[in-house]
Amino acid sequence: MEETTTNHPLPESSSSPSERPLKIPKTQPQLERDRNEEEQEEGEEERVESSSFVDKPMASPRNPRLQRYLVAVEYIGSRFSGSQKQLSARTVVGVLEEAFHKFIGQPVSISLSSRTDAGVHALSNVCHVDVERISKRKPNEVLPPHEPSVVRKAVNHFLQKNEGDITVVDVRSIPPDFHARFRAQERTYFYRLLSGPEPPSTFEKDRAWHVPEDLNLVAMQEACEVLVGHHDFSSFRASGCQAKSPIRTLDQLSVSEMVPTPNFPSTMTKAESNAHGEDPHSCCSKSSTVSPIESTLVERTAVGSDDGSDLGFGIRRQHRCFVVTARARSFLYHQVRLLVGVIKAAGIGDLTVSDVERILNAKSISATPPMAPAHGLYLGHVKYDFP
């Protein structure tokens, strides 16, 4: 069921619509203080239910036989009830801990860099885990730690037997005091939107937010320009967020048009290649000089009938695909999805640049349009400075 966006009442502004509010720059000490506060907060989709769930660096003496690994994983979030372990639900941490248990023969505890809600995907989420290598024949014998490549291969072996919707993409040996969450320098999220009146492809199910209306790329980019930077994001902070401060610095907020996936050679490209006596599958053909986006746009705009008959029977009309990129050290609870909700509303013409400014300055979630659904969101990358 698609989300419908309507115009939302906005707080009155003392300035005229054409005037932008004066921004008073913060002093360097203020910016540094806000940055320090951000370092202690959680990432997008994160919410602390109680203090017992907060991961803290270990202070007790460590077992010298333990090796800590940093593990990057990708997953499709559709069949996960979020990332954090739950007793009666399938979660990212639960599946990972089970795979590690089968690998080393003893339970482990996984600590994630960023928590994600049910339905949210990850191109690369990161966790750390402590592993003790024990000989089955000689339990008291001290063995060298497993090589990271061995850990990756072994854990993936067991993950592929569990739905196959999560994969370890990288493993690194790290010092015992390295913490996946607290050492993260920045996080990057992507959000995919598909624009077009037709239902999305079956291959896009639960992979993007389908918007039936046309999306104006320039209008969405202008909305991003208002929201990027250092602000009080109270209007983009969902209820249940327990962050100490709504102040955040968005280092990047942008939107660009991309090729929908999966992307295969179109019938138009094949016809043009055949007309020139070229192999349509050859990477050296002249048609390969046309960018994938340009080819897609040409195919879409060249259609002469609403039923898509010019494309050929059985060939679907492609949607326009837009990707919002948000990059920051940390995010408020549901901040990215609330930002995308505003960007989408600007894209379909429900909000102007002045409206976006007033929403930001309102510092109230009641002024913000409904947030984007979970299934279009991807945790793209977690950056670290390694010792």
C-alpha positions as CSV (number, residue, x, y, z in Angstrom):
1,M,0.0,0.0,0.0
2,E,1.6,3.2,-1.2
3,E,2.1,6.2,1.2
4,T,0.1,9.3,0.1
5,T,1.6,12.7,0.8
6,T,-0.7,15.6,1.5
7,N,0.1,19.2,2.3
8,H,0.8,19.6,6.0
9,P,0.2,22.7,8.1
10,L,3.3,24.6,8.7
11,P,4.1,27.0,11.5
12,E,3.8,30.7,10.6
13,S,7.0,32.5,9.6
14,S,7.6,36.1,10.3
15,S,9.6,36.5,7.1
16,S,8.1,36.6,3.6
17,P,8.2,33.5,1.5
18,S,10.9,34.9,-0.6
19,E,13.2,35.6,2.3
20,R,15.4,33.0,3.8
21,P,16.0,33.1,7.5
22,L,19.3,34.6,8.5
23,K,21.8,31.9,9.6
24,I,24.1,32.9,12.5
25,P,27.3,31.0,12.2
26,K,28.4,29.1,15.3
27,T,31.8,29.7,16.9
28,Q,34.4,27.0,16.6
29,P,34.1,26.0,20.3
30,Q,30.3,25.5,19.8
31,L,30.8,23.4,16.7
32,E,33.4,21.2,18.5
33,R,31.1,20.7,21.5
34,D,28.3,19.7,19.2
35,R,30.6,17.3,17.3
36,N,31.7,15.7,20.6
37,E,28.0,15.1,21.5
38,E,27.4,13.5,18.1
39,E,30.2,11.0,18.7
40,Q,28.3,9.6,21.6
41,E,25.0,9.2,19.9
42,E,23.4,6.4,17.8
43,G,23.0,5.9,14.1
44,E,19.9,6.1,11.8
45,E,17.3,3.6,12.7
46,E,18.8,3.3,16.2
47,R,16.8,3.5,19.5
48,V,18.0,2.5,22.9
49,E,15.1,0.7,24.8
50,S,17.0,0.4,28.0
51,S,20.5,0.9,29.4
52,S,21.0,-2.9,29.3
53,F,21.1,-2.8,25.5
54,V,23.8,-0.2,25.2
55,D,27.1,-1.7,24.1
56,K,30.0,-0.3,26.2
57,P,33.7,-1.0,25.9
58,M,34.8,-3.9,28.0
59,A,36.7,-2.9,31.2
60,S,37.2,-6.4,32.7
61,P,40.4,-8.4,32.1
62,R,40.3,-10.2,28.7
63,N,41.0,-13.8,27.8
64,P,44.3,-13.6,26.0
65,R,43.2,-16.5,23.8
66,L,40.4,-14.3,22.3
67,Q,40.8,-12.6,18.9
68,R,38.5,-9.7,18.0
69,Y,37.4,-9.4,14.4
70,L,35.7,-6.6,12.6
71,V,33.1,-8.1,10.3
72,A,31.3,-6.4,7.4
73,V,28.0,-7.9,6.3
74,E,25.4,-7.2,3.6
75,Y,21.8,-8.3,3.9
76,I,18.3,-7.9,2.5
77,G,16.2,-6.7,5.4
78,S,12.9,-7.9,4.2
79,R,12.8,-11.1,6.3
80,F,14.5,-9.7,9.3
81,S,12.7,-8.2,12.3
82,G,15.4,-5.6,12.6
83,S,19.1,-6.1,13.5
84,Q,19.1,-6.4,17.3
85,K,18.7,-9.9,18.8
86,Q,15.2,-10.9,19.9
87,L,14.1,-14.1,21.5
88,S,11.1,-14.9,19.3
89,A,12.1,-13.2,16.0
90,R,14.6,-13.6,13.2
91,T,17.2,-10.8,13.4
92,V,20.5,-9.9,11.8
93,V,22.5,-10.4,15.1
94,G,20.6,-13.6,15.9
95,V,21.5,-15.2,12.5
96,L,25.1,-14.1,12.7
97,E,25.6,-15.4,16.2
98,E,24.1,-18.7,15.2
99,A,26.5,-19.0,12.3
100,F,29.5,-18.2,14.4
101,H,28.4,-20.7,17.1
102,K,28.3,-23.4,14.5
103,F,31.7,-22.4,13.2
104,I,33.6,-22.3,16.5
105,G,31.4,-24.6,18.6
106,Q,30.6,-22.0,21.4
107,P,28.3,-19.0,21.7
108,V,29.5,-15.5,20.8
109,S,28.2,-12.0,21.3
110,I,27.9,-9.7,18.3
111,S,28.1,-5.9,18.6
112,L,26.8,-3.9,15.7
113,S,28.1,-0.5,14.5
114,S,24.6,0.6,13.4
115,R,21.2,-0.8,14.2
116,T,18.6,-1.1,11.5
117,D,14.8,-1.5,11.6
118,A,12.8,-4.3,10.1
119,G,12.8,-4.1,6.3
120,V,16.0,-1.9,6.1
121,H,18.8,-3.3,4.0
122,A,22.6,-3.0,4.3
123,L,25.2,-2.9,1.6
124,S,27.8,-2.9,4.4
125,N,26.9,-3.0,8.1
126,V,29.8,-3.7,10.5
127,C,30.1,-5.6,13.8
128,H,32.8,-6.9,16.0
129,V,33.0,-10.3,17.6
130,D,35.5,-12.1,19.9
131,V,36.4,-15.6,18.9
132,E,38.5,-18.2,20.8
133,R,40.0,-20.9,18.8
134,I,39.9,-24.2,20.7
135,S,41.2,-27.6,19.6
136,K,38.5,-30.3,19.7
137,R,41.2,-33.0,20.4
138,K,43.3,-30.9,22.8
139,P,41.1,-28.3,24.5
140,N,43.9,-26.9,26.7
141,E,46.2,-26.4,23.7
142,V,46.7,-22.7,22.7
143,L,46.1,-22.3,19.0
144,P,46.8,-19.3,16.8
145,P,43.8,-17.2,15.8
146,H,41.9,-18.0,12.6
147,E,42.9,-16.0,9.6
148,P,40.2,-13.5,8.6
149,S,39.7,-15.3,5.3
150,V,39.0,-18.5,7.1
151,V,36.4,-16.8,9.3
152,R,34.7,-15.2,6.3
153,K,34.5,-18.5,4.3
154,A,33.4,-20.6,7.3
155,V,30.7,-18.2,8.5
156,N,29.3,-17.7,5.0
157,H,29.1,-21.5,4.7
158,F,26.6,-21.6,7.5
159,L,24.8,-18.3,6.5
160,Q,24.0,-19.7,3.1
161,K,22.1,-22.5,4.8
162,N,19.9,-19.9,6.6
163,E,17.8,-18.3,3.9
164,G,20.9,-16.9,2.1
165,D,19.9,-13.3,2.6
166,I,22.9,-12.2,4.6
167,T,26.6,-12.5,3.6
168,V,29.9,-11.7,5.2
169,V,31.8,-9.4,2.7
170,D,34.9,-8.6,4.7
171,V,36.7,-9.6,7.9
172,R,39.6,-7.9,9.7
173,S,41.6,-8.7,12.8
174,I,41.5,-5.8,15.3
175,P,42.8,-4.9,18.7
176,P,40.8,-6.1,21.7
177,D,39.7,-2.5,22.6
178,F,38.4,-1.7,19.1
179,H,34.6,-1.2,19.2
180,A,32.6,-1.3,16.0
181,R,30.1,1.3,17.1
182,F,32.2,3.8,19.1
183,R,35.1,3.8,16.6
184,A,32.9,4.5,13.6
185,Q,33.9,7.8,12.0
186,E,30.9,8.3,9.7
187,R,28.0,6.4,8.2
188,T,26.5,6.7,4.7
189,Y,22.9,5.8,3.9
190,F,21.2,5.5,0.5
191,Y,17.5,5.7,-0.2
192,R,16.0,4.4,-3.5
193,L,12.8,5.9,-5.1
194,L,11.1,4.7,-8.2
195,S,8.9,7.2,-10.1
196,G,6.2,6.1,-12.6
197,P,2.5,5.3,-12.8
198,E,2.9,1.6,-13.4
199,P,3.5,-0.9,-10.5
200,P,7.3,-1.6,-10.0
201,S,9.0,-4.6,-11.3
202,T,8.7,-7.8,-9.3
203,F,12.5,-7.7,-9.1
204,E,12.2,-4.4,-7.2
205,K,9.8,-5.8,-4.5
206,D,10.7,-4.3,-1.1
207,R,13.8,-2.7,-2.6
208,A,12.6,0.8,-3.3
209,W,9.8,3.3,-2.5
210,H,7.4,3.4,-5.5
211,V,6.1,7.0,-6.1
212,P,3.4,7.1,-8.8
213,E,3.8,10.8,-9.5
214,D,6.7,12.3,-11.5
215,L,9.6,13.5,-9.4
216,N,11.3,16.7,-10.2
217,L,15.0,16.2,-9.7
218,V,15.9,19.9,-9.4
219,A,13.2,20.5,-6.8
220,M,14.6,17.6,-4.7
221,Q,18.1,18.9,-5.1
222,E,17.0,22.3,-3.8
223,A,15.4,20.7,-0.8
224,C,18.7,18.9,0.0
225,E,20.6,22.2,-0.1
226,V,18.3,23.6,2.7
227,L,18.8,20.5,4.9
228,V,22.5,19.7,4.5
229,G,24.9,21.0,7.1
230,H,24.8,21.7,10.8
231,H,21.2,22.1,12.2
232,D,18.8,21.3,15.0
233,F,17.0,18.4,13.4
234,S,14.1,18.2,15.9
235,S,11.7,18.1,13.0
236,F,13.4,15.0,11.7
237,R,13.5,13.1,15.0
238,A,11.0,10.3,15.5
239,S,9.3,9.7,18.8
240,G,11.3,7.2,20.9
241,C,14.6,8.8,20.0
242,Q,16.7,9.0,23.2
243,A,19.6,11.0,21.8
244,K,20.7,13.7,24.2
245,S,20.7,16.4,21.5
246,P,18.9,17.0,18.2
247,I,21.9,18.8,16.8
248,R,23.5,17.0,13.9
249,T,25.9,17.7,11.0
250,L,24.8,16.3,7.7
251,D,28.1,16.2,5.7
252,Q,26.2,15.2,2.6
253,L,22.6,15.1,1.5
254,S,22.1,14.8,-2.2
255,V,19.9,13.1,-4.8
256,S,20.8,11.8,-8.2
257,E,19.1,9.9,-11.0
258,M,20.3,6.3,-11.5
259,V,19.6,3.3,-13.7
260,P,16.9,1.1,-12.4
261,T,18.0,-2.4,-11.5
262,P,18.2,-5.0,-12.8
263,N,19.4,-3.4,-16.0
264,F,19.8,-5.4,-19.2
265,P,20.4,-4.4,-22.8
266,S,17.2,-2.9,-24.2
267,T,15.5,-3.9,-27.4
268,M,16.2,-0.4,-28.7
269,T,19.9,-0.8,-28.1
270,K,19.8,-4.2,-29.8
271,A,18.0,-2.8,-32.8
272,E,20.5,0.1,-33.2
273,S,23.4,-2.4,-32.9
274,N,22.0,-4.7,-35.6
275,A,21.4,-1.7,-37.9
276,H,25.1,-0.9,-37.7
277,G,26.1,-4.5,-38.1
278,E,27.5,-4.6,-34.5
279,D,27.3,-7.3,-31.9
280,P,24.9,-5.9,-29.2
281,H,26.7,-8.0,-26.6
282,S,30.1,-6.6,-27.4
283,C,31.6,-4.1,-25.0
284,C,33.4,-2.5,-28.0
285,S,30.2,-1.6,-29.9
286,K,29.4,2.0,-30.6
287,S,26.2,1.8,-28.6
288,S,28.3,1.3,-25.5
289,T,29.4,4.9,-25.7
290,V,25.9,5.9,-24.6
291,S,25.6,6.1,-20.8
292,P,23.2,3.6,-19.2
293,I,21.1,6.5,-17.8
294,E,21.0,8.2,-21.2
295,S,20.0,5.0,-22.9
296,T,17.2,4.4,-20.3
297,L,15.9,7.9,-20.7
298,V,15.9,7.7,-24.5
299,E,14.0,4.4,-24.4
300,R,11.4,5.8,-21.9
301,T,10.8,9.1,-23.7
302,A,10.7,7.5,-27.2
303,V,7.6,5.5,-26.4
304,G,4.7,6.7,-28.5
305,S,1.7,4.9,-26.8
306,D,0.6,4.6,-23.3
307,D,0.4,0.9,-23.4
308,G,4.0,0.5,-24.2
309,S,3.4,-1.2,-27.5
310,D,6.3,0.5,-29.2
311,L,8.6,-1.3,-26.8
312,G,7.4,-4.7,-28.0
313,F,4.9,-7.1,-26.5
314,G,5.9,-8.3,-23.0
315,I,8.6,-5.6,-22.4
316,R,7.8,-3.4,-19.5
317,R,8.3,0.4,-19.3
318,Q,11.1,1.3,-16.9
319,H,10.6,3.6,-14.0
320,R,12.9,6.6,-13.2
321,C,15.1,5.7,-10.3
322,F,16.4,8.3,-7.8
323,V,18.9,7.7,-5.0
324,V,19.2,10.0,-2.0
325,T,22.6,9.9,-0.2
326,A,23.0,10.9,3.4
327,R,26.4,11.0,5.1
328,A,27.1,12.0,8.7
329,R,29.0,10.8,11.8
330,S,25.7,9.9,13.4
331,F,21.9,10.2,12.8
332,L,18.8,10.7,14.9
333,Y,16.2,7.9,15.1
334,H,14.5,7.7,11.7
335,Q,16.2,10.9,10.6
336,V,17.1,9.7,7.1
337,R,13.5,8.4,6.3
338,L,12.0,11.6,7.6
339,L,14.4,13.6,5.4
340,V,13.5,11.5,2.4
341,G,9.8,12.1,3.1
342,V,10.4,15.8,2.8
343,I,12.6,15.5,-0.3
344,K,9.9,13.3,-2.0
345,A,7.2,15.9,-1.1
346,A,9.3,18.6,-2.7
347,G,9.8,16.4,-5.8
348,I,6.1,16.0,-6.5
349,G,5.4,19.7,-5.9
350,D,3.7,19.5,-2.4
351,L,6.5,21.5,-0.8
352,T,8.5,24.6,-1.9
353,V,12.0,25.5,-0.8
354,S,10.4,28.0,1.7
355,D,8.2,25.2,3.1
356,V,11.3,23.0,3.6
357,E,13.0,25.9,5.5
358,R,10.0,26.4,7.7
359,I,9.8,22.6,8.5
360,L,13.4,22.7,9.6
361,N,13.0,25.8,11.7
362,A,9.8,24.5,13.3
363,K,11.8,22.1,15.3
364,S,8.7,19.9,15.7
365,I,7.9,16.5,14.1
366,S,4.3,17.6,13.7
367,A,5.4,19.9,10.9
368,T,7.0,17.1,8.9
369,P,5.3,15.0,6.2
370,P,5.1,11.2,6.8
371,M,8.5,9.5,6.7
372,A,9.5,7.2,3.8
373,P,8.9,3.5,4.3
374,A,11.7,1.2,5.5
375,H,12.2,-0.9,2.5
376,G,13.9,1.8,0.4
377,L,16.6,2.4,2.9
378,Y,20.1,1.0,2.7
379,L,23.0,1.3,5.1
380,G,25.7,1.8,2.6
381,H,29.0,2.2,4.4
382,V,30.6,2.6,7.8
383,K,33.9,4.4,7.8
384,Y,36.8,3.7,10.3
385,D,40.2,5.0,11.0
386,F,42.3,1.9,11.6
387,P,45.3,1.9,13.9
